[in-house]
């Protein structure tokens, strides 16, 4: 069996590759997210400052939020697949080294197939992000979150200016309006949702790329071990750490099993 040091080294490499890819995607998405929040803030500001007709006004303008929010899914659909293609050969190289096998040639997968291949919470990334110009799960869920926040605030008779600040706060710097994404804001909620989607997609591809390589060369009696990242490990995954099963299907599920899961299943060699 590989030493604990080798196992830790493999997991550390996977985490490094994933964090680099996630960081690049997040860097491209964040400016679009900030602009989106500013537009939503302007939309909210069209509601009267106070008064009993504000819920009716929100019902009238709320449909306009959907196309504004759809830009986030659109940029994710553009930015994620090329970065997933980047991580695949790096993961295969680390997986091959772990079992002392030659590094294989990586067969390219086009962007559309990658979107279909990634599964998050039982749903393909293609379904989550949708097709250009078509409503998708991510955008619809973000719009529902916004509608819930606005309606709750109106029910509590919050001033419209306070509701706009709840979306995102702003400040003026060098003649420009800058958005401030603060904890507890709608913008922060959407930032977390977006980052979780990115992280889940990257980790899903990392896991599947390694498992497919190992599975192709596995002996008939190959055993498998679950490895968990022991920093902030969740109670779902911690009991499986270093558990060995005779078959992959003997595990109740395979990583990633929840948002921000950083577990992998490796062959026992």
MODELLER restraints for C-alpha pairs under 7 A, 6 or more apart:
rsr = mdl.restraints
at = mdl.atoms
rsr.add(forms.Gaussian(group=physical.xy_distance, feature=features.Distance(at['CA:1:A'], at['CA:268:A']), mean=5.79, stdev=0.5))
rsr.add(forms.Gaussian(group=physical.xy_distance, feature=features.Distance(at['CA:1:A'], at['CA:269:A']), mean=4.64, stdev=0.5))
rsr.add(forms.Gaussian(group=physical.xy_distance, feature=features.Distance(at['CA:2:A'], at['CA:269:A']), mean=5.83, stdev=0.5))
rsr.add(forms.Gaussian(group=physical.xy_distance, feature=features.Distance(at['CA:10:A'], at['CA:94:A']), mean=6.82, stdev=0.5))
rsr.add(forms.Gaussian(group=physical.xy_distance, feature=features.Distance(at['CA:14:A'], at['CA:91:A']), mean=6.73, stdev=0.5))
rsr.add(forms.Gaussian(group=physical.xy_distance, feature=features.Distance(at['CA:17:A'], at['CA:87:A']), mean=6.61, stdev=0.5))
rsr.add(forms.Gaussian(group=physical.xy_distance, feature=features.Distance(at['CA:18:A'], at['CA:202:A']), mean=6.21, stdev=0.5))
rsr.add(forms.Gaussian(group=physical.xy_distance, feature=features.Distance(at['CA:18:A'], at['CA:203:A']), mean=6.66, stdev=0.5))
rsr.add(forms.Gaussian(group=physical.xy_distance, feature=features.Distance(at['CA:21:A'], at['CA:83:A']), mean=6.14, stdev=0.5))
rsr.add(forms.Gaussian(group=physical.xy_distance, feature=features.Distance(at['CA:22:A'], at['CA:198:A']), mean=6.33, stdev=0.5))
rsr.add(forms.Gaussian(group=physical.xy_distance, feature=features.Distance(at['CA:22:A'], at['CA:199:A']), mean=6.17, stdev=0.5))
rsr.add(forms.Gaussian(group=physical.xy_distance, feature=features.Distance(at['CA:25:A'], at['CA:79:A']), mean=6.11, stdev=0.5))
rsr.add(forms.Gaussian(group=physical.xy_distance, feature=features.Distance(at['CA:25:A'], at['CA:80:A']), mean=6.54, stdev=0.5))
rsr.add(forms.Gaussian(group=physical.xy_distance, feature=features.Distance(at['CA:26:A'], at['CA:195:A']), mean=6.86, stdev=0.5))
rsr.add(forms.Gaussian(group=physical.xy_distance, feature=features.Distance(at['CA:29:A'], at['CA:75:A']), mean=6.45, stdev=0.5))
rsr.add(forms.Gaussian(group=physical.xy_distance, feature=features.Distance(at['CA:29:A'], at['CA:76:A']), mean=6.90, stdev=0.5))
rsr.add(forms.Gaussian(group=physical.xy_distance, feature=features.Distance(at['CA:32:A'], at['CA:72:A']), mean=6.62, stdev=0.5))
rsr.add(forms.Gaussian(group=physical.xy_distance, feature=features.Distance(at['CA:33:A'], at['CA:72:A']), mean=6.25, stdev=0.5))
rsr.add(forms.Gaussian(group=physical.xy_distance, feature=features.Distance(at['CA:34:A'], at['CA:179:A']), mean=6.24, stdev=0.5))
rsr.add(forms.Gaussian(group=physical.xy_distance, feature=features.Distance(at['CA:36:A'], at['CA:68:A']), mean=6.26, stdev=0.5))
rsr.add(forms.Gaussian(group=physical.xy_distance, feature=features.Distance(at['CA:36:A'], at['CA:69:A']), mean=6.49, stdev=0.5))
rsr.add(forms.Gaussian(group=physical.xy_distance, feature=features.Distance(at['CA:37:A'], at['CA:167:A']), mean=6.80, stdev=0.5))
rsr.add(forms.Gaussian(group=physical.xy_distance, feature=features.Distance(at['CA:37:A'], at['CA:168:A']), mean=6.30, stdev=0.5))
rsr.add(forms.Gaussian(group=physical.xy_distance, feature=features.Distance(at['CA:37:A'], at['CA:187:A']), mean=6.30, stdev=0.5))
rsr.add(forms.Gaussian(group=physical.xy_distance, feature=features.Distance(at['CA:38:A'], at['CA:179:A']), mean=6.65, stdev=0.5))
rsr.add(forms.Gaussian(group=physical.xy_distance, feature=features.Distance(at['CA:40:A'], at['CA:65:A']), mean=6.72, stdev=0.5))
rsr.add(forms.Gaussian(group=physical.xy_distance, feature=features.Distance(at['CA:41:A'], at['CA:164:A']), mean=5.12, stdev=0.5))
rsr.add(forms.Gaussian(group=physical.xy_distance, feature=features.Distance(at['CA:41:A'], at['CA:167:A']), mean=6.17, stdev=0.5))
rsr.add(forms.Gaussian(group=physical.xy_distance, feature=features.Distance(at['CA:41:A'], at['CA:168:A']), mean=6.75, stdev=0.5))
rsr.add(forms.Gaussian(group=physical.xy_distance, feature=features.Distance(at['CA:44:A'], at['CA:164:A']), mean=5.84, stdev=0.5))
rsr.add(forms.Gaussian(group=physical.xy_distance, feature=features.Distance(at['CA:45:A'], at['CA:160:A']), mean=6.57, stdev=0.5))
rsr.add(forms.Gaussian(group=physical.xy_distance, feature=features.Distance(at['CA:45:A'], at['CA:161:A']), mean=6.90, stdev=0.5))
rsr.add(forms.Gaussian(group=physical.xy_distance, feature=features.Distance(at['CA:45:A'], at['CA:164:A']), mean=6.42, stdev=0.5))
rsr.add(forms.Gaussian(group=physical.xy_distance, feature=features.Distance(at['CA:47:A'], at['CA:54:A']), mean=6.07, stdev=0.5))
rsr.add(forms.Gaussian(group=physical.xy_distance, feature=features.Distance(at['CA:47:A'], at['CA:57:A']), mean=6.08, stdev=0.5))
rsr.add(forms.Gaussian(group=physical.xy_distance, feature=features.Distance(at['CA:47:A'], at['CA:58:A']), mean=6.66, stdev=0.5))
rsr.add(forms.Gaussian(group=physical.xy_distance, feature=features.Distance(at['CA:47:A'], at['CA:160:A']), mean=6.65, stdev=0.5))
rsr.add(forms.Gaussian(group=physical.xy_distance, feature=features.Distance(at['CA:48:A'], at['CA:54:A']), mean=6.15, stdev=0.5))
rsr.add(forms.Gaussian(group=physical.xy_distance, feature=features.Distance(at['CA:48:A'], at['CA:160:A']), mean=6.86, stdev=0.5))
rsr.add(forms.Gaussian(group=physical.xy_distance, feature=features.Distance(at['CA:49:A'], at['CA:159:A']), mean=5.91, stdev=0.5))
rsr.add(forms.Gaussian(group=physical.xy_distance, feature=features.Distance(at['CA:49:A'], at['CA:160:A']), mean=4.92, stdev=0.5))
rsr.add(forms.Gaussian(group=physical.xy_distance, feature=features.Distance(at['CA:49:A'], at['CA:161:A']), mean=6.80, stdev=0.5))
rsr.add(forms.Gaussian(group=physical.xy_distance, feature=features.Distance(at['CA:50:A'], at['CA:159:A']), mean=5.74, stdev=0.5))
rsr.add(forms.Gaussian(group=physical.xy_distance, feature=features.Distance(at['CA:50:A'], at['CA:160:A']), mean=6.51, stdev=0.5))
rsr.add(forms.Gaussian(group=physical.xy_distance, feature=features.Distance(at['CA:55:A'], at['CA:154:A']), mean=6.73, stdev=0.5))
rsr.add(forms.Gaussian(group=physical.xy_distance, feature=features.Distance(at['CA:65:A'], at['CA:143:A']), mean=6.78, stdev=0.5))
rsr.add(forms.Gaussian(group=physical.xy_distance, feature=features.Distance(at['CA:66:A'], at['CA:139:A']), mean=6.83, stdev=0.5))
rsr.add(forms.Gaussian(group=physical.xy_distance, feature=features.Distance(at['CA:66:A'], at['CA:143:A']), mean=6.12, stdev=0.5))
rsr.add(forms.Gaussian(group=physical.xy_distance, feature=features.Distance(at['CA:69:A'], at['CA:139:A']), mean=5.92, stdev=0.5))
rsr.add(forms.Gaussian(group=physical.xy_distance, feature=features.Distance(at['CA:70:A'], at['CA:139:A']), mean=5.40, stdev=0.5))
rsr.add(forms.Gaussian(group=physical.xy_distance, feature=features.Distance(at['CA:73:A'], at['CA:129:A']), mean=5.39, stdev=0.5))
rsr.add(forms.Gaussian(group=physical.xy_distance, feature=features.Distance(at['CA:73:A'], at['CA:138:A']), mean=6.74, stdev=0.5))
rsr.add(forms.Gaussian(group=physical.xy_distance, feature=features.Distance(at['CA:73:A'], at['CA:139:A']), mean=6.57, stdev=0.5))
rsr.add(forms.Gaussian(group=physical.xy_distance, feature=features.Distance(at['CA:74:A'], at['CA:132:A']), mean=6.70, stdev=0.5))
rsr.add(forms.Gaussian(group=physical.xy_distance, feature=features.Distance(at['CA:77:A'], at['CA:129:A']), mean=6.34, stdev=0.5))
rsr.add(forms.Gaussian(group=physical.xy_distance, feature=features.Distance(at['CA:81:A'], at['CA:111:A']), mean=5.27, stdev=0.5))
rsr.add(forms.Gaussian(group=physical.xy_distance, feature=features.Distance(at['CA:81:A'], at['CA:114:A']), mean=6.31, stdev=0.5))
rsr.add(forms.Gaussian(group=physical.xy_distance, feature=features.Distance(at['CA:81:A'], at['CA:115:A']), mean=6.84, stdev=0.5))
rsr.add(forms.Gaussian(group=physical.xy_distance, feature=features.Distance(at['CA:84:A'], at['CA:202:A']), mean=6.36, stdev=0.5))
rsr.add(forms.Gaussian(group=physical.xy_distance, feature=features.Distance(at['CA:84:A'], at['CA:205:A']), mean=6.91, stdev=0.5))
rsr.add(forms.Gaussian(group=physical.xy_distance, feature=features.Distance(at['CA:88:A'], at['CA:206:A']), mean=6.64, stdev=0.5))
rsr.add(forms.Gaussian(group=physical.xy_distance, feature=features.Distance(at['CA:88:A'], at['CA:209:A']), mean=6.28, stdev=0.5))
rsr.add(forms.Gaussian(group=physical.xy_distance, feature=features.Distance(at['CA:89:A'], at['CA:106:A']), mean=6.07, stdev=0.5))
rsr.add(forms.Gaussian(group=physical.xy_distance, feature=features.Distance(at['CA:91:A'], at['CA:206:A']), mean=6.20, stdev=0.5))
rsr.add(forms.Gaussian(group=physical.xy_distance, feature=features.Distance(at['CA:91:A'], at['CA:209:A']), mean=6.80, stdev=0.5))
rsr.add(forms.Gaussian(group=physical.xy_distance, feature=features.Distance(at['CA:91:A'], at['CA:210:A']), mean=6.31, stdev=0.5))
rsr.add(forms.Gaussian(group=physical.xy_distance, feature=features.Distance(at['CA:92:A'], at['CA:103:A']), mean=6.96, stdev=0.5))
rsr.add(forms.Gaussian(group=physical.xy_distance, feature=features.Distance(at['CA:92:A'], at['CA:209:A']), mean=6.58, stdev=0.5))
rsr.add(forms.Gaussian(group=physical.xy_distance, feature=features.Distance(at['CA:92:A'], at['CA:210:A']), mean=5.89, stdev=0.5))
rsr.add(forms.Gaussian(group=physical.xy_distance, feature=features.Distance(at['CA:92:A'], at['CA:213:A']), mean=6.96, stdev=0.5))
rsr.add(forms.Gaussian(group=physical.xy_distance, feature=features.Distance(at['CA:93:A'], at['CA:103:A']), mean=5.49, stdev=0.5))
rsr.add(forms.Gaussian(group=physical.xy_distance, feature=features.Distance(at['CA:95:A'], at['CA:210:A']), mean=5.73, stdev=0.5))
rsr.add(forms.Gaussian(group=physical.xy_distance, feature=features.Distance(at['CA:96:A'], at['CA:102:A']), mean=6.12, stdev=0.5))
rsr.add(forms.Gaussian(group=physical.xy_distance, feature=features.Distance(at['CA:96:A'], at['CA:103:A']), mean=5.54, stdev=0.5))
rsr.add(forms.Gaussian(group=physical.xy_distance, feature=features.Distance(at['CA:99:A'], at['CA:269:A']), mean=6.79, stdev=0.5))
rsr.add(forms.Gaussian(group=physical.xy_distance, feature=features.Distance(at['CA:115:A'], at['CA:124:A']), mean=6.90, stdev=0.5))
rsr.add(forms.Gaussian(group=physical.xy_distance, feature=features.Distance(at['CA:115:A'], at['CA:125:A']), mean=5.14, stdev=0.5))
rsr.add(forms.Gaussian(group=physical.xy_distance, feature=features.Distance(at['CA:115:A'], at['CA:126:A']), mean=4.73, stdev=0.5))
rsr.add(forms.Gaussian(group=physical.xy_distance, feature=features.Distance(at['CA:116:A'], at['CA:124:A']), mean=5.54, stdev=0.5))
rsr.add(forms.Gaussian(group=physical.xy_distance, feature=features.Distance(at['CA:116:A'], at['CA:125:A']), mean=6.15, stdev=0.5))
rsr.add(forms.Gaussian(group=physical.xy_distance, feature=features.Distance(at['CA:116:A'], at['CA:126:A']), mean=5.24, stdev=0.5))
rsr.add(forms.Gaussian(group=physical.xy_distance, feature=features.Distance(at['CA:117:A'], at['CA:124:A']), mean=6.79, stdev=0.5))
rsr.add(forms.Gaussian(group=physical.xy_distance, feature=features.Distance(at['CA:118:A'], at['CA:124:A']), mean=5.54, stdev=0.5))
rsr.add(forms.Gaussian(group=physical.xy_distance, feature=features.Distance(at['CA:118:A'], at['CA:125:A']), mean=5.49, stdev=0.5))
rsr.add(forms.Gaussian(group=physical.xy_distance, feature=features.Distance(at['CA:118:A'], at['CA:201:A']), mean=6.06, stdev=0.5))
rsr.add(forms.Gaussian(group=physical.xy_distance, feature=features.Distance(at['CA:118:A'], at['CA:204:A']), mean=6.23, stdev=0.5))
rsr.add(forms.Gaussian(group=physical.xy_distance, feature=features.Distance(at['CA:118:A'], at['CA:205:A']), mean=6.38, stdev=0.5))
rsr.add(forms.Gaussian(group=physical.xy_distance, feature=features.Distance(at['CA:119:A'], at['CA:125:A']), mean=5.88, stdev=0.5))
rsr.add(forms.Gaussian(group=physical.xy_distance, feature=features.Distance(at['CA:119:A'], at['CA:204:A']), mean=6.90, stdev=0.5))
rsr.add(forms.Gaussian(group=physical.xy_distance, feature=features.Distance(at['CA:120:A'], at['CA:200:A']), mean=6.40, stdev=0.5))
rsr.add(forms.Gaussian(group=physical.xy_distance, feature=features.Distance(at['CA:120:A'], at['CA:201:A']), mean=6.82, stdev=0.5))
rsr.add(forms.Gaussian(group=physical.xy_distance, feature=features.Distance(at['CA:127:A'], at['CA:136:A']), mean=6.69, stdev=0.5))
rsr.add(forms.Gaussian(group=physical.xy_distance, feature=features.Distance(at['CA:127:A'], at['CA:137:A']), mean=6.79, stdev=0.5))
rsr.add(forms.Gaussian(group=physical.xy_distance, feature=features.Distance(at['CA:128:A'], at['CA:136:A']), mean=5.86, stdev=0.5))
rsr.add(forms.Gaussian(group=physical.xy_distance, feature=features.Distance(at['CA:128:A'], at['CA:137:A']), mean=4.82, stdev=0.5))
rsr.add(forms.Gaussian(group=physical.xy_distance, feature=features.Distance(at['CA:128:A'], at['CA:138:A']), mean=5.46, stdev=0.5))
rsr.add(forms.Gaussian(group=physical.xy_distance, feature=features.Distance(at['CA:129:A'], at['CA:136:A']), mean=5.49, stdev=0.5))
rsr.add(forms.Gaussian(group=physical.xy_distance, feature=features.Distance(at['CA:129:A'], at['CA:137:A']), mean=6.58, stdev=0.5))
rsr.add(forms.Gaussian(group=physical.xy_distance, feature=features.Distance(at['CA:129:A'], at['CA:138:A']), mean=6.07, stdev=0.5))
rsr.add(forms.Gaussian(group=physical.xy_distance, feature=features.Distance(at['CA:130:A'], at['CA:136:A']), mean=4.60, stdev=0.5))
rsr.add(forms.Gaussian(group=physical.xy_distance, feature=features.Distance(at['CA:142:A'], at['CA:190:A']), mean=6.94, stdev=0.5))
rsr.add(forms.Gaussian(group=physical.xy_distance, feature=features.Distance(at['CA:150:A'], at['CA:163:A']), mean=6.72, stdev=0.5))
rsr.add(forms.Gaussian(group=physical.xy_distance, feature=features.Distance(at['CA:153:A'], at['CA:163:A']), mean=6.59, stdev=0.5))
rsr.add(forms.Gaussian(group=physical.xy_distance, feature=features.Distance(at['CA:166:A'], at['CA:185:A']), mean=5.13, stdev=0.5))
rsr.add(forms.Gaussian(group=physical.xy_distance, feature=features.Distance(at['CA:166:A'], at['CA:186:A']), mean=6.15, stdev=0.5))
rsr.add(forms.Gaussian(group=physical.xy_distance, feature=features.Distance(at['CA:167:A'], at['CA:185:A']), mean=5.67, stdev=0.5))
rsr.add(forms.Gaussian(group=physical.xy_distance, feature=features.Distance(at['CA:167:A'], at['CA:186:A']), mean=4.68, stdev=0.5))
rsr.add(forms.Gaussian(group=physical.xy_distance, feature=features.Distance(at['CA:167:A'], at['CA:187:A']), mean=5.68, stdev=0.5))
rsr.add(forms.Gaussian(group=physical.xy_distance, feature=features.Distance(at['CA:168:A'], at['CA:179:A']), mean=6.42, stdev=0.5))
rsr.add(forms.Gaussian(group=physical.xy_distance, feature=features.Distance(at['CA:168:A'], at['CA:180:A']), mean=6.23, stdev=0.5))
rsr.add(forms.Gaussian(group=physical.xy_distance, feature=features.Distance(at['CA:168:A'], at['CA:181:A']), mean=5.98, stdev=0.5))
rsr.add(forms.Gaussian(group=physical.xy_distance, feature=features.Distance(at['CA:168:A'], at['CA:185:A']), mean=6.24, stdev=0.5))
rsr.add(forms.Gaussian(group=physical.xy_distance, feature=features.Distance(at['CA:168:A'], at['CA:186:A']), mean=6.76, stdev=0.5))
rsr.add(forms.Gaussian(group=physical.xy_distance, feature=features.Distance(at['CA:168:A'], at['CA:187:A']), mean=5.69, stdev=0.5))
rsr.add(forms.Gaussian(group=physical.xy_distance, feature=features.Distance(at['CA:169:A'], at['CA:179:A']), mean=5.87, stdev=0.5))
rsr.add(forms.Gaussian(group=physical.xy_distance, feature=features.Distance(at['CA:169:A'], at['CA:180:A']), mean=5.20, stdev=0.5))
rsr.add(forms.Gaussian(group=physical.xy_distance, feature=features.Distance(at['CA:169:A'], at['CA:181:A']), mean=6.90, stdev=0.5))
rsr.add(forms.Gaussian(group=physical.xy_distance, feature=features.Distance(at['CA:170:A'], at['CA:177:A']), mean=6.39, stdev=0.5))
rsr.add(forms.Gaussian(group=physical.xy_distance, feature=features.Distance(at['CA:170:A'], at['CA:178:A']), mean=5.41, stdev=0.5))
rsr.add(forms.Gaussian(group=physical.xy_distance, feature=features.Distance(at['CA:170:A'], at['CA:179:A']), mean=4.49, stdev=0.5))
rsr.add(forms.Gaussian(group=physical.xy_distance, feature=features.Distance(at['CA:170:A'], at['CA:180:A']), mean=5.56, stdev=0.5))
rsr.add(forms.Gaussian(group=physical.xy_distance, feature=features.Distance(at['CA:171:A'], at['CA:177:A']), mean=5.69, stdev=0.5))
rsr.add(forms.Gaussian(group=physical.xy_distance, feature=features.Distance(at['CA:171:A'], at['CA:178:A']), mean=5.31, stdev=0.5))
rsr.add(forms.Gaussian(group=physical.xy_distance, feature=features.Distance(at['CA:171:A'], at['CA:179:A']), mean=6.63, stdev=0.5))
rsr.add(forms.Gaussian(group=physical.xy_distance, feature=features.Distance(at['CA:172:A'], at['CA:178:A']), mean=5.95, stdev=0.5))
rsr.add(forms.Gaussian(group=physical.xy_distance, feature=features.Distance(at['CA:181:A'], at['CA:187:A']), mean=5.81, stdev=0.5))
rsr.add(forms.Gaussian(group=physical.xy_distance, feature=features.Distance(at['CA:181:A'], at['CA:188:A']), mean=5.63, stdev=0.5))
rsr.add(forms.Gaussian(group=physical.xy_distance, feature=features.Distance(at['CA:182:A'], at['CA:188:A']), mean=6.07, stdev=0.5))
rsr.add(forms.Gaussian(group=physical.xy_distance, feature=features.Distance(at['CA:196:A'], at['CA:259:A']), mean=6.41, stdev=0.5))
rsr.add(forms.Gaussian(group=physical.xy_distance, feature=features.Distance(at['CA:196:A'], at['CA:260:A']), mean=6.54, stdev=0.5))
rsr.add(forms.Gaussian(group=physical.xy_distance, feature=features.Distance(at['CA:199:A'], at['CA:260:A']), mean=6.58, stdev=0.5))
rsr.add(forms.Gaussian(group=physical.xy_distance, feature=features.Distance(at['CA:200:A'], at['CA:259:A']), mean=6.35, stdev=0.5))
rsr.add(forms.Gaussian(group=physical.xy_distance, feature=features.Distance(at['CA:200:A'], at['CA:260:A']), mean=6.37, stdev=0.5))
rsr.add(forms.Gaussian(group=physical.xy_distance, feature=features.Distance(at['CA:203:A'], at['CA:256:A']), mean=6.89, stdev=0.5))
rsr.add(forms.Gaussian(group=physical.xy_distance, feature=features.Distance(at['CA:204:A'], at['CA:256:A']), mean=6.11, stdev=0.5))
rsr.add(forms.Gaussian(group=physical.xy_distance, feature=features.Distance(at['CA:207:A'], at['CA:255:A']), mean=6.98, stdev=0.5))
rsr.add(forms.Gaussian(group=physical.xy_distance, feature=features.Distance(at['CA:207:A'], at['CA:264:A']), mean=6.28, stdev=0.5))
rsr.add(forms.Gaussian(group=physical.xy_distance, feature=features.Distance(at['CA:222:A'], at['CA:246:A']), mean=6.60, stdev=0.5))
rsr.add(forms.Gaussian(group=physical.xy_distance, feature=features.Distance(at['CA:222:A'], at['CA:267:A']), mean=6.88, stdev=0.5))
rsr.add(forms.Gaussian(group=physical.xy_distance, feature=features.Distance(at['CA:223:A'], at['CA:244:A']), mean=6.74, stdev=0.5))
rsr.add(forms.Gaussian(group=physical.xy_distance, feature=features.Distance(at['CA:223:A'], at['CA:245:A']), mean=5.80, stdev=0.5))
rsr.add(forms.Gaussian(group=physical.xy_distance, feature=features.Distance(at['CA:223:A'], at['CA:246:A']), mean=4.39, stdev=0.5))
rsr.add(forms.Gaussian(group=physical.xy_distance, feature=features.Distance(at['CA:223:A'], at['CA:247:A']), mean=5.98, stdev=0.5))
rsr.add(forms.Gaussian(group=physical.xy_distance, feature=features.Distance(at['CA:223:A'], at['CA:267:A']), mean=5.95, stdev=0.5))
rsr.add(forms.Gaussian(group=physical.xy_distance, feature=features.Distance(at['CA:223:A'], at['CA:268:A']), mean=5.43, stdev=0.5))
rsr.add(forms.Gaussian(group=physical.xy_distance, feature=features.Distance(at['CA:224:A'], at['CA:244:A']), mean=5.44, stdev=0.5))
rsr.add(forms.Gaussian(group=physical.xy_distance, feature=features.Distance(at['CA:224:A'], at['CA:245:A']), mean=5.37, stdev=0.5))
rsr.add(forms.Gaussian(group=physical.xy_distance, feature=features.Distance(at['CA:224:A'], at['CA:246:A']), mean=6.27, stdev=0.5))
rsr.add(forms.Gaussian(group=physical.xy_distance, feature=features.Distance(at['CA:224:A'], at['CA:247:A']), mean=6.48, stdev=0.5))
rsr.add(forms.Gaussian(group=physical.xy_distance, feature=features.Distance(at['CA:224:A'], at['CA:248:A']), mean=6.48, stdev=0.5))
rsr.add(forms.Gaussian(group=physical.xy_distance, feature=features.Distance(at['CA:224:A'], at['CA:265:A']), mean=6.45, stdev=0.5))
rsr.add(forms.Gaussian(group=physical.xy_distance, feature=features.Distance(at['CA:224:A'], at['CA:266:A']), mean=5.55, stdev=0.5))
rsr.add(forms.Gaussian(group=physical.xy_distance, feature=features.Distance(at['CA:224:A'], at['CA:267:A']), mean=4.47, stdev=0.5))
rsr.add(forms.Gaussian(group=physical.xy_distance, feature=features.Distance(at['CA:224:A'], at['CA:268:A']), mean=5.31, stdev=0.5))
rsr.add(forms.Gaussian(group=physical.xy_distance, feature=features.Distance(at['CA:225:A'], at['CA:242:A']), mean=5.62, stdev=0.5))
rsr.add(forms.Gaussian(group=physical.xy_distance, feature=features.Distance(at['CA:225:A'], at['CA:243:A']), mean=5.51, stdev=0.5))
rsr.add(forms.Gaussian(group=physical.xy_distance, feature=features.Distance(at['CA:225:A'], at['CA:244:A']), mean=4.35, stdev=0.5))
rsr.add(forms.Gaussian(group=physical.xy_distance, feature=features.Distance(at['CA:225:A'], at['CA:245:A']), mean=6.50, stdev=0.5))
rsr.add(forms.Gaussian(group=physical.xy_distance, feature=features.Distance(at['CA:225:A'], at['CA:265:A']), mean=5.44, stdev=0.5))
rsr.add(forms.Gaussian(group=physical.xy_distance, feature=features.Distance(at['CA:225:A'], at['CA:266:A']), mean=5.28, stdev=0.5))
rsr.add(forms.Gaussian(group=physical.xy_distance, feature=features.Distance(at['CA:225:A'], at['CA:267:A']), mean=6.18, stdev=0.5))
rsr.add(forms.Gaussian(group=physical.xy_distance, feature=features.Distance(at['CA:225:A'], at['CA:268:A']), mean=6.21, stdev=0.5))
rsr.add(forms.Gaussian(group=physical.xy_distance, feature=features.Distance(at['CA:226:A'], at['CA:240:A']), mean=6.07, stdev=0.5))
rsr.add(forms.Gaussian(group=physical.xy_distance, feature=features.Distance(at['CA:226:A'], at['CA:241:A']), mean=5.43, stdev=0.5))
rsr.add(forms.Gaussian(group=physical.xy_distance, feature=features.Distance(at['CA:226:A'], at['CA:242:A']), mean=5.10, stdev=0.5))
rsr.add(forms.Gaussian(group=physical.xy_distance, feature=features.Distance(at['CA:226:A'], at['CA:243:A']), mean=5.54, stdev=0.5))
rsr.add(forms.Gaussian(group=physical.xy_distance, feature=features.Distance(at['CA:226:A'], at['CA:244:A']), mean=6.66, stdev=0.5))
rsr.add(forms.Gaussian(group=physical.xy_distance, feature=features.Distance(at['CA:226:A'], at['CA:264:A']), mean=6.03, stdev=0.5))
rsr.add(forms.Gaussian(group=physical.xy_distance, feature=features.Distance(at['CA:226:A'], at['CA:265:A']), mean=4.41, stdev=0.5))
rsr.add(forms.Gaussian(group=physical.xy_distance, feature=features.Distance(at['CA:226:A'], at['CA:266:A']), mean=6.48, stdev=0.5))
rsr.add(forms.Gaussian(group=physical.xy_distance, feature=features.Distance(at['CA:227:A'], at['CA:241:A']), mean=5.07, stdev=0.5))
rsr.add(forms.Gaussian(group=physical.xy_distance, feature=features.Distance(at['CA:227:A'], at['CA:242:A']), mean=5.44, stdev=0.5))
rsr.add(forms.Gaussian(group=physical.xy_distance, feature=features.Distance(at['CA:227:A'], at['CA:263:A']), mean=5.65, stdev=0.5))
rsr.add(forms.Gaussian(group=physical.xy_distance, feature=features.Distance(at['CA:227:A'], at['CA:264:A']), mean=5.39, stdev=0.5))
rsr.add(forms.Gaussian(group=physical.xy_distance, feature=features.Distance(at['CA:227:A'], at['CA:265:A']), mean=5.97, stdev=0.5))
rsr.add(forms.Gaussian(group=physical.xy_distance, feature=features.Distance(at['CA:228:A'], at['CA:237:A']), mean=6.72, stdev=0.5))
rsr.add(forms.Gaussian(group=physical.xy_distance, feature=features.Distance(at['CA:228:A'], at['CA:238:A']), mean=6.66, stdev=0.5))
rsr.add(forms.Gaussian(group=physical.xy_distance, feature=features.Distance(at['CA:228:A'], at['CA:241:A']), mean=5.27, stdev=0.5))
rsr.add(forms.Gaussian(group=physical.xy_distance, feature=features.Distance(at['CA:228:A'], at['CA:262:A']), mean=6.58, stdev=0.5))
rsr.add(forms.Gaussian(group=physical.xy_distance, feature=features.Distance(at['CA:228:A'], at['CA:263:A']), mean=4.43, stdev=0.5))
rsr.add(forms.Gaussian(group=physical.xy_distance, feature=features.Distance(at['CA:228:A'], at['CA:264:A']), mean=6.66, stdev=0.5))
rsr.add(forms.Gaussian(group=physical.xy_distance, feature=features.Distance(at['CA:229:A'], at['CA:262:A']), mean=6.00, stdev=0.5))
rsr.add(forms.Gaussian(group=physical.xy_distance, feature=features.Distance(at['CA:229:A'], at['CA:263:A']), mean=6.11, stdev=0.5))
rsr.add(forms.Gaussian(group=physical.xy_distance, feature=features.Distance(at['CA:255:A'], at['CA:261:A']), mean=6.98, stdev=0.5))
rsr.add(forms.Gaussian(group=physical.xy_distance, feature=features.Distance(at['CA:255:A'], at['CA:263:A']), mean=5.76, stdev=0.5))
rsr.add(forms.Gaussian(group=physical.xy_distance, feature=features.Distance(at['CA:255:A'], at['CA:264:A']), mean=5.92, stdev=0.5))
rsr.add(forms.Gaussian(group=physical.xy_distance, feature=features.Distance(at['CA:256:A'], at['CA:262:A']), mean=6.84, stdev=0.5))
rsr.add(forms.Gaussian(group=physical.xy_distance, feature=features.Distance(at['CA:256:A'], at['CA:263:A']), mean=6.60, stdev=0.5))
